[in-house]
């Protein structure tokens, strides 16, 4: 059995990693790719920074998966969370493949 402090450390680590990725995804990437009121410039930026757009898509899925794992860790500590039967729907919203039962 894994100790509660180890579970808390894992959840904390996942929380920090998810937060760092989310900051890059929510601040840096939109400022680089999107030009307000200029669709042509936005399309040109996306064409020029295709790898950055791919990282944006990947990071959305990564942060979604990390938050699901953090919530699972927190649920083991008695914090109120949605019922586990709803986790499949949350995973689907985050774009994460849920293991087949």
HURA-V644471 format. One record per backbone hydrogen bond with DSSP energy under -1.0 kcal/mol. CO is the residue of the C=O (numbers start at 1). NH is the residue of the N-H. E is the energy in kcal/mol with one decimal. If there is no record, write none. Layout:
BEGIN
co | nh | e
CO | NH | E
CO | NH | E
END
This chain:
BEGIN
co | nh | e
3 | 7 | -2.0
4 | 8 | -2.3
5 | 9 | -2.0
6 | 10 | -2.4
7 | 11 | -2.5
8 | 12 | -2.5
9 | 13 | -2.6
10 | 14 | -2.5
11 | 15 | -2.2
12 | 16 | -2.2
13 | 17 | -2.6
14 | 18 | -2.5
15 | 19 | -2.0
16 | 20 | -2.4
17 | 21 | -2.3
18 | 22 | -2.2
19 | 23 | -2.2
20 | 24 | -1.8
21 | 25 | -2.3
22 | 26 | -2.6
23 | 27 | -2.1
24 | 29 | -2.1
27 | 31 | -1.4
28 | 32 | -1.6
29 | 33 | -2.5
30 | 34 | -2.4
35 | 38 | -1.6
38 | 42 | -1.9
39 | 43 | -2.5
40 | 44 | -2.3
41 | 45 | -2.4
42 | 46 | -2.5
43 | 47 | -2.4
44 | 48 | -2.2
45 | 49 | -2.4
49 | 53 | -1.7
50 | 54 | -2.2
51 | 55 | -2.3
52 | 56 | -2.1
53 | 57 | -2.1
54 | 58 | -2.5
55 | 59 | -3.1
56 | 60 | -1.8
57 | 61 | -1.6
58 | 62 | -2.5
59 | 63 | -2.8
60 | 64 | -1.9
61 | 65 | -2.3
62 | 66 | -2.7
63 | 67 | -2.4
64 | 68 | -1.6
65 | 69 | -2.1
66 | 70 | -2.5
67 | 71 | -2.5
68 | 72 | -2.1
69 | 73 | -2.2
70 | 74 | -2.7
71 | 75 | -2.3
72 | 76 | -1.1
74 | 77 | -1.4
74 | 79 | -1.4
75 | 78 | -1.2
83 | 86 | -2.6
84 | 87 | -1.2
86 | 90 | -2.0
87 | 91 | -2.9
88 | 92 | -2.2
89 | 93 | -2.2
90 | 94 | -1.8
91 | 96 | -2.9
END
